[in-house]
Amino acid sequence: MGDKWTTANIPDQRGRVAVVTGANTGLGYETAKALAERGASVVLAVRDVEKGERAAARMTGDVSVQALDLTSLDSVRTAAAGLRSRLDRIDLLINNAGVMYTPKQTTRDGFEMQFGTNHLGHFALTGLLLDLMLPVPGSRVVTVSSTGHRIRAAIHFDDLQWERSYGRAAAYGQSKLANLMFTYELQRRLATHGTTVAVAAHPGMSHTELARNTPAAFRLPLTWLAPLITQTPAMGALPTLRAAVDPAVLGGQYYGPGGRNEVKGHPRLVTSSPDSYEVAVQQRLWAVSEDLTGVRFPVGDSRQAPLSRR
């Protein structure tokens, strides 16, 4: 497909069902829009249903809306039940929604907001929907991470909820590192099933609402630099779309912009940080996430299957 993969490379998606979280704006909107234009039946899983309906109205194709608040495990369970009642299969689950650099606050279940929303909410949703995907050949779970997974990032098992001290950038990094570790451990667990795969992606630096909580000291410089260091949401969505639909994609891979430092550009296969591939940490995070959410996946322990990094 060459080095400049675009939405023109998306295969026909007719007959496929896609669920995209956080799809009423930004990257999620562009992802859902592109899939619907290629024929997929797309569900926008969003916190604000009214905004979701307005977004759906701007798209062409079969698009519907499902209420989902990732900051509440009750809402995640209700949303999963709603999706299960209306869908008999899911081909694509795209875990796109997220928050970034939020002030210190917690979800309704008491989790640190970024870890609870970006990781635990999607972990629970995936586990509750996965049995609708396992029988479907070619189905994929795509989870959106960030280059932020490299910045002051570690899984702080001794203080996962940042109760002793809080740094918004470090907490964001932990949540995005968790997204990758979840993807890699999920892929190992899926490997023996032979149908569903788990893939990750990141958008580089995209001009979206996600950065609205950036500290004030950085906001003005970023505004000046934005034309040079950011790309449009439509471009930022391309790594996610490629991870979701490119026939050449393998489970456990990670896609991002192909430009310098993965800031912008057309999507290509990239490599995450060495820490993200630590199997023992992935497995510990998985066990902790099951305990925190109360969600058990319909796939067994991983078999140490190798990941396809490049």
C-alpha positions in Angstrom: 0.0 0.0 0.0 3.0 2.3 -0.1 4.2 4.8 2.5 1.2 7.1 2.4 -1.7 5.1 3.7 -5.0 7.1 3.7 -8.7 6.5 4.1 -8.7 5.6 0.4 -6.9 2.4 1.4 -9.7 1.3 3.7 -11.3 -1.9 2.3 -15.0 -2.2 1.9 -16.5 -2.5 5.4 -20.0 -3.5 4.4 -21.4 -6.2 6.8 -19.0 -5.2 9.6 -20.0 -3.7 12.9 -17.8 -1.2 14.7 -18.1 0.3 18.2 -16.0 3.5 18.7 -15.7 5.1 22.1 -15.5 8.9 22.4 -16.7 9.3 18.8 -18.6 12.5 19.0 -15.6 14.7 18.4 -11.9 14.7 17.4 -10.1 11.5 16.6 -13.0 9.2 17.5 -15.4 11.2 15.2 -13.0 11.0 12.3 -12.5 7.3 12.9 -16.2 6.5 13.0 -16.9 8.8 10.0 -14.4 7.0 7.8 -15.6 3.5 8.8 -19.2 4.5 8.1 -18.4 6.0 4.7 -16.8 2.6 3.8 -20.0 0.8 4.7 -19.6 -0.3 8.3 -22.5 -0.2 10.8 -21.0 2.1 13.4 -22.0 2.7 17.0 -20.8 5.9 18.6 -20.3 5.0 22.3 -20.3 8.4 24.0 -20.9 10.1 27.4 -23.1 12.9 26.0 -25.8 11.3 23.9 -27.1 14.6 22.6 -23.6 15.4 21.2 -23.4 11.9 19.9 -26.6 12.3 18.0 -25.4 15.5 16.5 -22.2 13.9 15.4 -24.1 10.9 13.9 -26.2 13.3 11.9 -23.1 14.7 10.3 -22.0 11.3 9.1 -23.2 9.2 6.1 -24.2 5.6 6.5 -25.5 3.4 9.3 -24.6 5.3 12.5 -26.2 5.0 15.9 -25.4 6.1 19.4 -24.9 4.3 22.7 -24.5 6.1 26.1 -21.2 5.2 27.7 -19.5 7.0 30.6 -16.1 5.4 31.1 -15.7 7.1 34.5 -18.4 4.8 35.9 -18.3 1.0 35.9 -22.0 1.0 36.3 -22.3 2.9 33.1 -19.8 0.6 31.4 -21.9 -2.4 32.4 -25.1 -0.7 31.3 -23.6 0.2 27.9 -22.3 -3.3 27.4 -25.7 -4.7 28.2 -27.3 -2.2 25.7 -24.8 -3.2 23.0 -25.4 -6.9 23.6 -29.1 -6.4 23.3 -28.9 -4.8 19.9 -25.8 -6.5 18.3 -25.2 -10.1 17.6 -21.5 -9.5 16.6 -18.8 -6.9 16.8 -16.0 -6.8 14.2 -14.2 -3.7 15.6 -14.0 -2.4 19.1 -12.0 0.8 19.0 -11.1 2.1 22.5 -10.5 5.7 21.6 -12.0 7.9 24.3 -9.7 9.4 26.9 -8.8 12.3 29.1 -5.4 14.0 29.4 -3.6 16.0 32.0 -6.7 16.4 34.2 -6.4 18.1 37.6 -6.4 15.6 40.5 -9.8 14.0 40.6 -11.4 10.6 40.8 -14.0 8.6 38.8 -17.3 7.6 40.4 -15.6 4.4 41.6 -12.8 6.2 43.2 -10.1 5.6 40.6 -7.7 8.3 39.6 -9.4 10.0 36.6 -6.9 9.3 33.9 -6.1 5.7 34.9 -9.8 5.0 35.5 -11.0 6.5 32.2 -8.2 5.6 29.8 -7.4 2.2 31.1 -9.9 0.6 33.5 -13.0 1.8 31.7 -11.8 0.4 28.4 -10.5 -2.8 30.1 -13.9 -3.4 31.6 -15.8 -2.6 28.4 -13.6 -4.9 26.3 -14.0 -7.8 28.7 -17.8 -7.4 28.7 -18.0 -7.3 24.9 -15.3 -9.8 23.9 -17.5 -12.8 23.5 -19.4 -10.9 20.7 -16.0 -10.7 18.9 -14.4 -14.1 19.4 -16.6 -16.0 16.9 -16.0 -13.3 14.2 -13.1 -13.9 11.9 -10.9 -10.8 11.4 -12.3 -9.0 14.5 -10.0 -6.5 16.2 -9.7 -4.7 19.5 -7.9 -1.4 18.8 -6.8 0.6 21.8 -5.5 4.2 21.4 -2.3 5.0 23.3 0.0 8.0 23.1 3.7 9.0 22.8 3.0 10.1 26.4 3.4 6.5 27.4 7.2 7.2 27.3 7.1 10.4 29.5 7.7 9.8 33.2 5.7 6.6 32.7 5.6 3.6 34.9 2.9 1.4 36.5 2.9 2.5 40.1 1.5 -0.6 41.8 2.3 0.9 45.2 0.1 3.9 44.5 -2.0 3.3 41.3 -4.5 6.0 42.2 -2.0 8.6 43.0 -3.2 9.1 46.6 0.2 10.0 48.1 1.2 12.6 45.4 -0.1 13.6 42.0 1.5 14.7 38.8 -0.9 15.1 35.9 1.7 14.3 33.2 3.0 11.2 35.0 -0.5 10.0 35.7 -1.4 10.4 32.0 1.8 8.5 31.1 0.8 5.6 33.4 -2.6 5.4 31.8 -1.2 5.3 28.3 1.4 2.8 29.2 -1.4 0.7 30.7 -3.2 0.9 27.3 -0.2 -0.7 25.6 0.4 -3.3 28.3 -3.3 -4.3 28.1 -3.1 -4.7 24.3 0.0 -6.9 24.5 -1.3 -9.1 27.2 -4.8 -9.3 25.6 -3.1 -10.4 22.3 -1.3 -13.2 24.0 -4.6 -14.4 25.5 -6.3 -14.2 22.1 -3.5 -16.0 20.2 -4.9 -19.5 20.6 -8.4 -18.5 19.5 -7.3 -17.5 16.0 -10.0 -15.0 15.2 -9.8 -11.8 17.2 -6.6 -9.8 17.6 -5.5 -6.8 19.7 -3.7 -3.9 18.2 -2.6 -0.5 19.5 -2.2 2.9 17.8 -1.4 6.5 18.6 -2.2 9.7 16.8 1.0 11.7 17.3 0.3 15.3 18.0 -3.2 16.1 16.8 -5.1 19.3 17.3 -8.1 18.1 19.4 -10.0 18.9 22.5 -8.0 16.3 24.4 -5.3 18.9 25.3 -7.8 21.3 26.9 -6.4 20.5 30.4 -2.8 21.3 29.4 -1.3 23.6 32.1 -1.7 27.3 31.4 2.1 27.9 31.2 2.2 25.6 28.1 -1.0 26.6 26.4 0.1 29.8 24.7 3.4 28.4 23.3 1.5 25.3 22.1 -0.9 27.6 20.3 1.9 29.3 18.5 3.6 26.1 17.6 0.5 24.1 16.7 0.8 24.6 12.9 4.3 23.2 13.0 3.9 20.3 15.4 0.3 19.1 15.1 -1.8 17.6 12.5 -5.6 17.5 11.9 -7.8 15.0 13.7 -8.4 13.4 10.3 -4.7 12.7 9.9 -4.4 11.8 13.6 -7.1 9.1 13.1 -5.2 7.3 10.4 -3.0 5.1 12.6 -6.2 3.9 14.4 -7.9 3.2 11.1 -5.0 1.4 9.7 -4.7 -0.7 12.8 -8.4 -1.5 12.5 -8.7 -2.4 8.8 -5.4 -3.0 7.1 -5.3 -6.7 6.1 -1.6 -6.8 6.8 -1.9 -5.9 10.4 -0.9 -8.5 13.0 -2.0 -8.9 16.6 0.2 -7.1 19.1 1.4 -4.4 16.6 1.5 -0.7 17.3 0.8 2.0 14.6 1.6 5.7 14.7 2.5 8.6 12.4 5.5 8.0 10.2 7.1 11.4 10.4 10.0 12.4 12.6 9.6 11.4 16.2 6.2 10.1 15.3 4.7 13.5 15.7 2.8 13.7 12.4 2.6 12.0 9.1 1.0 9.0 7.4 0.6 5.9 9.6 3.2 3.1 9.8 4.2 0.3 12.2 6.1 1.7 15.2 7.6 0.4 18.4 6.6 1.3 21.9 9.0 1.8 24.9 11.0 -1.1 26.2 9.0 -0.9 29.5 5.8 -1.6 27.6 7.0 -5.1 26.6 7.6 -6.2 30.2 5.5 -9.4 30.4 5.5 -9.8 34.1 4.3 -6.2 34.6 1.6 -6.7 31.9 0.3 -9.8 33.7 0.4 -8.1 37.1 -1.5 -5.1 35.7 -4.1 -7.5 34.1 -4.7 -9.2 37.5 -5.0 -5.9 39.3 -7.4 -4.5 36.6 -9.6 -7.6 37.0 -9.7 -7.1 40.7 -10.5 -3.4 40.5 -13.2 -3.7 37.8 -14.6 -7.1 38.7 -14.5 -8.0 35.0 -13.2 -11.4 33.9 -12.4 -12.0 30.3 -13.6 -15.1 28.3 -10.0 -15.9 27.4 -7.6 -17.8 29.6 -4.0 -17.1 30.8 -1.5 -16.0 28.2 0.7 -18.6 26.6 3.8 -16.3 26.1 3.0 -16.0 22.4 5.5 -13.6 20.8 4.4 -10.1 19.8 5.0 -8.7 16.3 6.8 -5.4 17.1 8.0 -4.8 13.5 
